Amino acid sequence: MGLFNKNTKTLDSFQNAVETRRTIYSLEKEISISDKEVESIIEHAIKHVPSSFNSQSTRIVLLLNDKHDAFWDITKNELKKVMGDDRDFQPTSDKIDNFKHAYGTILYFEDTEVVEGLQQQMPSYAENFAIWSNQTNAMHQFAVWTALSTEGIGASLQHYNPLVDEATQEAFDIPKTWKLIAQMPFGNIREAAGEKEFQDVNARFLVRK
Ligand SMILES: Cc1cc2nc3c(=O)[nH]c(=O)nc-3n(C[C@H](O)[C@H](O)[C@H](O)COP(=O)(O)O)c2cc1C
């Protein structure tokens, strides 16, 4: 027998958590759980989420307080550099201000040193290691996002990399080998997500027996 008894309640609560997680854009600059609890959710994911060949290549940085604000200032600044003055920057600026108006941001990285090490060790899998690295990172994102939602905390998933990579690395003293994959602003939910449209599950799932 495994660690857990076969228990419908466990399945129910897992599926409930999966269903509860949504993309929440409208967040508060407050949070109803402690920073320690957020840290513990992230630590749990880092420890238990699987990775290819158990390589544990995912890295996470939790930005709080002025560090969170600084990240979104960096993002706005980098976007302004590429968009220039000839385009209306206001909608972009508002969008970034909205992310800044969250409690904190979780940055997800992959350690390229680990991935390259695996590629050298097992050259026949070389191409796959980059793919698996992204996949394991996404699993961490999902685990943290879902766990936060069970605590009533909203979050969304953003991708301002690689535009912000260099400035982020410098601002938060992040090892050079860590490659930024995704950014997750989070906080109390100001406005719930709207209805979601679902495609026919039967068209996406086949059983052959
Ligand atoms: C791999 C992946 C990448 C995503 N990238 C972005 C993104 O860059 N910006 C964003 O606002 N939402 C992003 N999303 C959120 C999706 O748009 C969202 O999950 C989807 O519309 C379903 O809505 P839900 O999260 O409320 O269930 C991403 C989601 C996934 C799974």
The ligand as an ORCA input file, in Angstrom:
! r2SCAN-3c Opt
* xyz 0 1
  C       1.964     27.936    -20.653
  C       1.070     29.116    -20.378
  C       1.462     30.375    -20.748
  C       0.672     31.494    -20.443
  N       1.142     32.748    -20.728
  C       0.413     33.819    -20.358
  C       0.929     35.144    -20.540
  O       2.048     35.329    -21.024
  N       0.159     36.180    -20.163
  C      -1.075     36.001    -19.591
  O      -1.739     36.997    -19.254
  N      -1.591     34.758    -19.393
  C      -0.860     33.677    -19.756
  N      -1.364     32.405    -19.531
  C      -2.697     32.237    -18.928
  C      -3.718     31.659    -19.918
  O      -4.146     32.635    -20.802
  C      -4.872     31.071    -19.071
  O      -4.355     30.072    -18.232
  C      -5.975     30.493    -19.937
  O      -6.641     31.478    -20.678
  C      -7.012     29.728    -19.112
  O      -7.572     30.557    -18.113
  P      -7.446     30.217    -16.553
  O      -5.996     30.319    -16.173
  O      -8.298     31.231    -15.848
  O      -7.928     28.819    -16.335
  C      -0.567     31.297    -19.816
  C      -0.971     30.007    -19.453
  C      -0.162     28.939    -19.722
  C      -0.601     27.570    -19.265
*
